[in-house]
Amino acid sequence: MDDLRRATFDRGFATLTQDPFPSVSRASDPAGTTRRVRLTEDALVEYTVSLRRLVIIAVTVLDDSDIRVPDS
């Protein structure tokens, strides 16, 4: 991840720690404590909130340079 993408990624995590239930996140379980959010343009994060802790379950970072079959 280049420096600009990393800085954006880090800012996204910082905002998520301040508000783990933003309106753009979606619940992955009935209780709503396990959530998914597209953190940046190219990063999807799945996390859970438990006992006032934010626990990251998975981070998916998409990079167009590794597409097997491009559109064109």
C-alpha positions as CSV (number, residue, x, y, z in Angstrom):
1,M,0.0,0.0,0.0
2,D,1.5,3.3,-1.0
3,D,1.8,6.2,1.5
4,L,-1.3,8.1,0.4
5,R,-3.5,5.0,0.5
6,R,-2.0,4.0,3.9
7,A,-2.7,7.5,5.3
8,T,-6.3,7.3,4.1
9,F,-6.7,3.8,5.6
10,D,-5.3,5.0,8.9
11,R,-7.7,8.0,9.0
12,G,-10.6,5.6,8.3
13,F,-9.7,3.4,11.2
14,A,-9.3,6.4,13.4
15,T,-12.9,7.5,12.6
16,L,-14.2,4.0,13.1
17,T,-12.8,3.9,16.6
18,Q,-14.6,7.1,17.4
19,D,-17.9,5.9,16.0
20,P,-18.1,2.1,15.4
21,F,-21.7,2.4,14.3
22,P,-21.6,4.9,11.4
23,S,-24.7,5.1,9.1
24,V,-22.7,3.6,6.2
25,S,-21.9,0.4,8.1
26,R,-24.2,-2.6,7.9
27,A,-24.9,-5.3,10.5
28,S,-23.8,-8.8,9.8
29,D,-25.6,-10.4,12.7
30,P,-29.1,-10.0,14.3
31,A,-27.7,-8.1,17.4
32,G,-25.9,-5.6,15.1
33,T,-22.6,-5.9,16.9
34,T,-20.7,-7.6,14.0
35,R,-20.6,-5.1,11.2
36,R,-19.1,-4.4,7.8
37,V,-18.1,-1.1,6.4
38,R,-16.3,0.1,3.3
39,L,-13.7,2.0,5.1
40,T,-12.0,3.6,2.1
41,E,-12.6,3.4,-1.6
42,D,-10.7,0.1,-1.8
43,A,-10.9,-1.3,1.7
44,L,-13.7,-3.4,3.3
45,V,-13.6,-4.1,7.0
46,E,-15.6,-6.6,9.1
47,Y,-15.5,-5.9,12.8
48,T,-17.3,-6.6,16.0
49,V,-18.0,-4.3,19.0
50,S,-17.9,-6.0,22.4
51,L,-17.4,-4.7,25.9
52,R,-16.6,-1.3,24.5
53,R,-13.8,-2.8,22.3
54,L,-13.6,-2.7,18.5
55,V,-12.2,-6.0,17.3
56,I,-11.2,-6.3,13.6
57,I,-12.2,-9.6,12.1
58,A,-11.2,-9.1,8.5
59,V,-9.8,-6.4,6.2
60,T,-10.0,-6.7,2.5
61,V,-8.0,-4.3,0.4
62,L,-8.7,-4.2,-3.3
63,D,-6.0,-3.3,-5.8
64,D,-7.0,-3.0,-9.4
65,S,-3.4,-4.0,-10.5
66,D,-4.1,-7.6,-9.6
67,I,-7.2,-8.2,-11.6
68,R,-7.0,-11.5,-13.5
69,V,-9.4,-10.5,-16.3
70,P,-9.6,-6.7,-16.8
71,D,-12.7,-5.1,-18.3
72,S,-10.9,-4.1,-21.5
